[in-house]
């Protein structure tokens, strides 16, 4: 009998390993595919010209494959959305974890998470039809489809990510820390600012970075509301063209195996490196500032 | 990133199925003709279940090249065959035969409240290359112009860049939309906007402009007076036979293929 149990155990272990390997293999193959399809563009243009070129005219004669304006657009949209979403997300998390009564947080939390469940195309549609005319009216600007609108919509999308991961981090702060702080006479606010937030900073940083990496890879929203002009913006109300929008709108009609096709995959590589970077940083912070027990604060 | 990967995968999937599909009729070429061909092919295949058609884009040049190389039965093209290509074809003993299947007509549009109703080709070009920045420079109200263009791989953009821009580049400041529909949406909501769309997408929420004093409609497209229009072709390898002939006949039939020309937003032959 013990023999049989051991065999079952082994089999199940193998099965799980196989399942884990399957998703890793698929991911790895996708990566190879992107690199394989993207690299040929560097026979036509140098990496330098590709990254720092200011003109993106993939189909004109002769074509220009400079994606600097696209990278700048992605970075600016992500940073601006982070500026909007980090305070909102973290403060919501603090409220839900520390201040709100149980009843309120039982209602508020699912609502915030529902925001994450909204399909991005719906958010994009909302930005296009409701927010764009509103911005245009309020700020007296020529177009509502711009950097600011895109950042606003992306902030909507990253708030739930930031909020729920931060909240988990806040919850995992040992109760003893909080109690000690209160016992020393600190007010609730002081406890939150001086003890709980610093203690959960690694979790919050991870939350912020995952939120940003969601924003930089988001396609549908930026395709619909960013305006799509491949030029460096002069203000936050100028239209921009982030990388995912370019790929999504052009890949369908780029001839397979042509320069344009390769260039779009190369943009994919750049995007991949960006998200990889975000994830590595998040991992590093989570590891380095890990709160172990109560002594290390 | 996840979305980007999904798009890559879908793209890759499409390309693979195109290659792997064992078809007995292959159609390739212009992306401008693609929507018409798509609808026509679907209808044709449901009427002739025994005929399998493989349809793909790739551009007019690639389509005609495929006719010359013998890798396709029909090449879709948004332009006529070039002299160089004819010569190349004859050297290989191939005689491409053109069939005009539809007309493509691109109409510049503005917001309904815009006073401007007519622009010359030159003015349109100067707006789109960024020289004219305000509607008051061309007799309109004092409104900064928001230029709305199409993504560079679309057939609509291709027509616009040939007929209006004359190979000059559209300013990078222009907003880029991914479809005719989103241009209509953007222009109908914005007093500052100017855009261009295929004739089939015109509706009451936007104001079409006359070009060089000529209104863009089916009649002016067919008699050739509207300047931003062009015929769309299907080329066959020699005079069509068998299934190729059946499909071309289907395409040119006013009750059948031509119906889909209008549905796809183009101008039918008759």
Boltz contact constraints between the chains, C-beta under 6 A:
constraints:
  - contact:
      token1: [A, 30]
      token2: [B, 5]
      max_distance: 6.0
  - contact:
      token1: [A, 58]
      token2: [B, 152]
      max_distance: 6.0
  - contact:
      token1: [A, 59]
      token2: [B, 152]
      max_distance: 6.0
  - contact:
      token1: [A, 59]
      token2: [B, 153]
      max_distance: 6.0
  - contact:
      token1: [A, 133]
      token2: [B, 189]
      max_distance: 6.0
  - contact:
      token1: [A, 142]
      token2: [B, 144]
      max_distance: 6.0
  - contact:
      token1: [A, 142]
      token2: [B, 146]
      max_distance: 6.0
  - contact:
      token1: [A, 142]
      token2: [B, 192]
      max_distance: 6.0
  - contact:
      token1: [A, 143]
      token2: [B, 146]
      max_distance: 6.0
  - contact:
      token1: [A, 217]
      token2: [B, 1]
      max_distance: 6.0
  - contact:
      token1: [A, 219]
      token2: [B, 3]
      max_distance: 6.0
  - contact:
      token1: [A, 227]
      token2: [B, 175]
      max_distance: 6.0
  - contact:
      token1: [A, 228]
      token2: [B, 175]
      max_distance: 6.0
  - contact:
      token1: [A, 228]
      token2: [B, 176]
      max_distance: 6.0
  - contact:
      token1: [A, 229]
      token2: [B, 173]
      max_distance: 6.0
  - contact:
      token1: [A, 229]
      token2: [B, 174]
      max_distance: 6.0
  - contact:
      token1: [A, 229]
      token2: [B, 175]
      max_distance: 6.0
  - contact:
      token1: [A, 230]
      token2: [B, 172]
      max_distance: 6.0
  - contact:
      token1: [A, 231]
      token2: [B, 172]
      max_distance: 6.0
  - contact:
      token1: [A, 231]
      token2: [B, 173]
      max_distance: 6.0
  - contact:
      token1: [A, 239]
      token2: [B, 175]
      max_distance: 6.0
  - contact:
      token1: [A, 244]
      token2: [B, 4]
      max_distance: 6.0
  - contact:
      token1: [A, 248]
      token2: [B, 7]
      max_distance: 6.0
  - contact:
      token1: [A, 249]
      token2: [B, 151]
      max_distance: 6.0
  - contact:
      token1: [A, 249]
      token2: [B, 178]
      max_distance: 6.0
  - contact:
      token1: [A, 250]
      token2: [B, 151]
      max_distance: 6.0
  - contact:
      token1: [A, 250]
      token2: [B, 153]
      max_distance: 6.0
  - contact:
      token1: [A, 251]
      token2: [B, 11]
      max_distance: 6.0
  - contact:
      token1: [A, 253]
      token2: [B, 31]
      max_distance: 6.0
  - contact:
      token1: [A, 253]
      token2: [B, 153]
      max_distance: 6.0
  - contact:
      token1: [A, 254]
      token2: [B, 153]
      max_distance: 6.0
  - contact:
      token1: [A, 255]
      token2: [B, 58]
      max_distance: 6.0
  - contact:
      token1: [A, 255]
      token2: [B, 59]
      max_distance: 6.0
  - contact:
      token1: [A, 255]
      token2: [B, 62]
      max_distance: 6.0
  - contact:
      token1: [A, 256]
      token2: [B, 15]
      max_distance: 6.0
  - contact:
      token1: [A, 268]
      token2: [B, 4]
      max_distance: 6.0
  - contact:
      token1: [A, 271]
      token2: [B, 4]
      max_distance: 6.0
  - contact:
      token1: [A, 275]
      token2: [B, 1]
      max_distance: 6.0
